[in-house]
Amino acid sequence: MIGTTVSHYRIVEKLGGGGMGVVYKAEDTKLRRFVALKFLPEEMSKDHQALQRFQREAQTASALNHPNICTIYDIDEEEGRPFIAMELMEGQTLKHRLDAGTRGGRPAEGGRRSPLQLDELLDLAIQISDALDAAHSKGIVHRDIKPANIFITARGTPKILDFGLAKLTQPLEASPGGSSAGADMAATAGPTMGAAAHLTSRGVAMGTIAYMSPEQARAEELDARTDLFSLGVVIYEMATGRMPFHGNTSAAVFGAILHESPDPALRLNPEMPAKLEEILNKLLEKDRELRYQVASELRADLKRLKRDTPSGRSAAVAAVTPTPAMMPQHQARGAMAAQSDSSDSQVVAALAKRYKKSLLASAGAAVIVIAALAYVFRRTLPPPALSGYTQLTNDAVPKVLYGTDGVRLYLDENNIGAAQMSVNGGNVAPVSVNLQNQTFGGTLNVSPDGSKLLAKEIKGLSGASGPLWAIPTLGGSPIRLADIEGNGGAWSPDGQRLVYTGGESLYMANADGSASRKLADLPGSIAGGPHLHSSPAWSPSGQEIALTLSDPKTQINHLWEVATDGKDLREMFPGWHEQSGECCGSWTPDGNYFVFESQGQIWAVRQAGSLFQKVSRDPVQLTAGTTSNRYPVPSKDGKTLFAVAGFSRGELERYNAKSDAFESYLGGISAQDVSFSKDGQWIAYVSFPDGTLWRSKPDGSGKLQLSSPPLYAMLPGWSPDGKEIAFYSFAQGKPSRIYEVPAAGGSPQQLMPGQSGYQADPDWSPDGNSLAFGGQGGGLSTAIHILDIGAHQITTLPESDGLFSPRWSPDGKYLVALHFDSSGLTLFDFKTQKWSMLAKGLAGYPWWSHDGRFLYYQRLGDSPAMVRMAIPGGKVEQIASLKTFQQTGVFGFWLGLTPDDSPLVLKDAGTQEIVSMSWTAP
């Protein structure tokens, strides 16, 4: 939609999107101002309830004119897609502000984030309570107050967002035309207005669990006091850095809200005023009759506290902070640490003792003590920052950025492979390679002088090692690096050495691959080798090496560091972002900072010390927002940081054999893993990239959500009777598991909760009595298992080690599976109990035709294509080339079949561009 005009709004750029809307920056051509346009996603435009909430958001928020509520300018629709025109704001949500911490830093011990400074907390809370007072006075209850719905502008002004779940407790004031906004909404909604009762009825808990009031959790009738409880949760989080009510499951959180008292806020943050804890206790009263009754009363108490803070805070802390002798040992340690920096105190004490006798007589001693005090109380070094965001490419193609020689950037681009471009932007050009029957995977590294790229020869997928080659950047034949094999590597800053990973170890060799030796054994491996998200990175001094390893238990990536002599192998950020991990790091040229990726954004941590200023060792978040920023690469001069910025989205397309063309399917929804019921009347699919499982009819009616986060649904399949859907899911930090959910709706349940190891790729037998799946095999390998659903017994197919992704033939006589590295397809004959090779070469997503005569799959590698193989016979026929078709999906591609055996693919409709940002670091 970029560059198009909708009504009188010219769309400039996409800002982001979520489950309930896609937001664009646009220019109002009438009033010559920039606005934000929020569109309801196409797949939800026919969902009456989603449409109702979307319209309610516009109508409700437009009735409020307040500086701390996002202003709504207009509501309209374009080609059946409704949109809202609203105030364009620059800044970040309170959620991002809290995640970043007051110092942009690492969570404290126990996973708690840093609390906000008191002045900032009070300013935000006062303005938010004032906005709620304005809404409540209009009879509007928000019902979903949480940090993600509070936006903080660049000037620090909070604004409440998203009135999609708001409830009207009284009619809105009449508009100038004589009708009320509520009446306008009813007229606009038309027949969908009948759903309003469901949106606000008793017995339905609406909102976000962790921020719900007790009455909201019980699905009781709500009034304005529920918003005050939710705001109390938000203020508690701002004051302490943690949630007042928490648990490992939704039920546990509900139980805490209903029955448990939060930890005293003053114990978690001894520096806060005692009066603030009193306010929080009143906000978080479970009995709403004892809670603040109106927002204006809360606002008055907060203003009074702000006025009295300088004197009240110090007195309160002195009065209520327990001494170490009164505390348990671990609390005493925390209190003493909060009151003083022990190492600095020791420096002062030691110097004072040393010069005690001569202090009165020696001016020199006084100077030394003054200098020591100046050192101890020196200011903290300000954090680094990024500015001057510039987009360098405009092709929207997925990319991986690897390095720079100061003049060129080196990358991998989906349509090209190894590529290069100017650091100032422009066209992306392929690195010409004279192939010698080799197929190269992704680029691993660029040499310091930019003369050659390090690349791996493909021998399979899933991070398998392969021969390492040097590819001249100016064109020419690749050069084999001795006989070494690896899956990641990098040349040293002086170009004399090469470090690479292979199997479960880190190796060092000469730059040409000769004289290889093991440097260190690496922790964390899956399927026989470390799972490396990025190649190793050298420090500018050549003394340290950083690399990304996967925790074998959680499959979460973490950065590790080792000295170049192989000693002191350690995790770089132990205990930090354990549930999301980090990867893909490199040092700035001066060695002062290490930049890396975590949670889809770029972070930096100070590595070097400073004589004149204190140095924080906490990571600082450099980028934020709905756009992801990945693969950071510092420039050679240290003034710029390059990265890949973008967002993910797909469009479902069907290959039409008659026209030999791809065409939109199911409205071009962003979904993969599409599966049809046996009668073809229903479909199950997984929305991309959020991983939610849905069920509907092919025309979009009867839509029902079947899964929710933290589950990420994969490969759903219908039982032959159409009553159940099996799928597998991976939740962050846990092995994948297989679930079953009723097609009519309900809670997904694990099918094999007692089986150890991971479970994936479920496939029903034609009679519906069994389920084939890939799971743990011998050692770290995979194997094919069969679950007898009635007897609930699991057997393993013979000689299936190293295989995964089983698919049953329609007649039940055969089962096809992929090799673990996707290097071939193998067929199992249930009658003979033997396996036979079907096809060699990289392959993915096998599907049986509905008559069982063909096996469809995607051929991978340099000539990707949709192909089918005759069964029996083995004759392979190419259906369509995918060489120029840009695919996407969880694994970068996906292939499915319609009931008439037409192939389905997910076209990449997202964007990934290389950007440059000015780097400022004190």
Secondary structure, 3 states (H helix, E strand, C coil): CCCCEECCEEEEEEEEEECCEEEEEEEECCCCEEEEEEECCHHHCCCHHHHHHHHHHHHHHHCCCCCCECCEEEEEEECCEEEEEEECCCEEEHHHHHHHCCCCCCCCCCCCCCCCCHHHHHHHHHHHHHHHHHHHHCCEECCCCCHHHEEEECCCCEEECCCCCCEECCCCCECCCCCEHHHHHHHHHHHHHHHHHHHHCCCCCCCCHHHCCHHHHCCCCCCCHHHHHHHHHHHHHHHHCCCCCCCCCHHHHHHHHHHCCCCCHHHHCCCCCHHHHHHHHHHCCCCCCCCCCCHHHHHHHHHHHHHHHHHHHHHHHHHHCCCHHHCCHHHHHHHHHHHCCHHHHHHHHHHHHHCCCCCCCCHHHHHHHHHHHHHHCCCECCCCEEEEEEECCCCCCCEEEEEECCCEEEEEECCCEEEEEECCCCCCEECCCCCCCCCEEEEEEECCCCCEEEEEECCCCCCCCEEEEEEECCCCCCEEEEEEEECEEEECCCCCEEEEEECCEEEEEECCCCCCEEEEECCCCECCECCCCCCCEECCCCCEEEEEEECCCCCCEEEEEEECCCCCCEECCCCCCCCCCCEEEEECCCCCEEEEEECCEEEEEECCCCCCCECCCCCEECCCCCCEEEEEEECCCCCEEEEEEEECCEEEEEEECCCCEEEECHHHCCEEEEEECCCCCCEEEEECCCCCEEEECCCCCCCEECCCCCCCEEEEEECCCCCEEEEEECCCCCCCEEEEEECCCCCCEECCCCCCCCEEEEEECCCCCEEEEEEECCCCCEEEEEEECCCCEEEECCCCCCEEEEEECCCCCEEEEEECCCCEEEEEECCCCEEEEEEECCEEEEEECCCCCEEEEEECCCCCEEEEEECCCCCEEEEEECCCCCECCCCCCCEEECCCCCEEEEEECCEEEEEEEEEECC
